[in-house]
């Protein structure tokens, strides 16, 4: 059996009882180690908690070397551990597909991930639109395909969850060119950098998918003991030190109800200023006047 | 301390180790019992697993009687258990707000919910739009505000998660009028009924937010041992018997990549027909031609 097991967000004990029971049965255990990290637990702590050795699986092993993971999974029990929930990243769908094609039995043991735990900032999960990823800009690479997605979400009033880049086990361009397997220290995007990149692209495009005054919520170390939320405008949070990683950001949509706003106000430095920013932003993105369906059909 | 603890989707053992540790410390334990149900565990099984009595909390107790739940939470440990994750429903945000206002310490222990575990159907969570709820139609009440939301999602290529109504501890109109606390047996909407209601409203409106041939995925008993996925058109699934509850439905958007489609094909009765339905539907909802931002600004 191949078990895909979500580890949740932070602690070793965030695994489910069922997930832990499965691990105890497993002959080999892999930990996916490139799309996220477990904040409050090291590899050694996990191994001690499980009472078993754990192999770190980097992108290379998962994407190119599925065979190693799937080996003998018809006769043995193999666990593939994923921070959050196993279905957060494409590559794991791929792993399941490969297992299925080989006729291997697969069991998924779900857990919390940022995709649902983000609800703890107080915004309704129902009114989130598509999720976007913000990658580290370089001198020559400043991808902004997320810009239109935020815009699309906001046109219909939806919030946008922005996932911030993490770089684990990345090579420098020089080392890659020379084929040297030397890796850079891990890097995690900060809230302020994310906000700066948002502001930069808005300034370049100038089409007001959002403005410097658009309200956002910074979510830091979600699900850990030092979890923190901060409400403010993009401009305000471009100067905010959110501390240790991991971070995510939510860009508010128009669909923000009174109860949600009340919840967010507790996270603002200036409650009244944040409230005004929300009202102003909602006004800007208020729905277009109703058009009879017959006319809309002609679009 | 007030603990809000997610129970996950199905088994008693779907609780996290940390969640279980918290329960062991608690003086009083409430189980939210009206927005969802735990599929593979009864109240008795939960009590046996926790080694403690559990009080069922219906809508009345949670929405009007927060005081009972929050009583002495400054001196005692109280657990409020929620199927899925604690932040799936508005009322729990309300509970946290009330606790905070009273200066009570609150800790949230997250878990999987349909909002993220739905990723196991193979569709990327990133490309889901707003979530809608489908309620049981009655002779005089056929609410369809979800229709425009599906349309909005599909216009920008996003999938829509449709949550199907459940009725737990509901009174008949007659019993309510007479003030009799007699409750109807629980009811859970089936996939076929959901699809029929989708077809009815599309026929009434005729504005093609979707068509009978639009591809959907039925998700039944998610996270349980009898979990099942079924891909087909809305028309096809209006005749599908999905078996025991709980069910959810995903209406596909245009943003369906090759790997996702490959995954979904395994759940179709007729792979080729489903593939053609997806291609046709994507064609119908293909993006409008690109318009320079300056013009779009004038809208």
Interface residues (C-beta under 8 A of the other chain):
Chain A: X6 X8 X9 X11 X12 X13 X14 X15 X16 X17 X18 X20 X21 X84 X85 X86 X87 X88 X90 X93 X94 X96 X97 X100 X108 X110 X111 X112 X113 X115 X116 X117 X119 X120 X122 X124 X125 X126 X127 X128 X129 X130 X131 X132 X133 X152 X153 X156 X158 X205 X206 X207 X208 X223 X255 X259 X260 X262 X263 X266 X288 X293 X296 X297 X299
Chain B: X6 X8 X9 X11 X12 X13 X14 X15 X16 X17 X18 X20 X21 X85 X86 X87 X88 X90 X93 X94 X96 X97 X100 X108 X110 X111 X112 X113 X115 X116 X117 X119 X120 X122 X124 X125 X126 X127 X128 X129 X130 X131 X132 X133 X152 X153 X156 X158 X205 X206 X207 X208 X223 X255 X259 X260 X262 X263 X266 X288 X293 X296 X297 X299
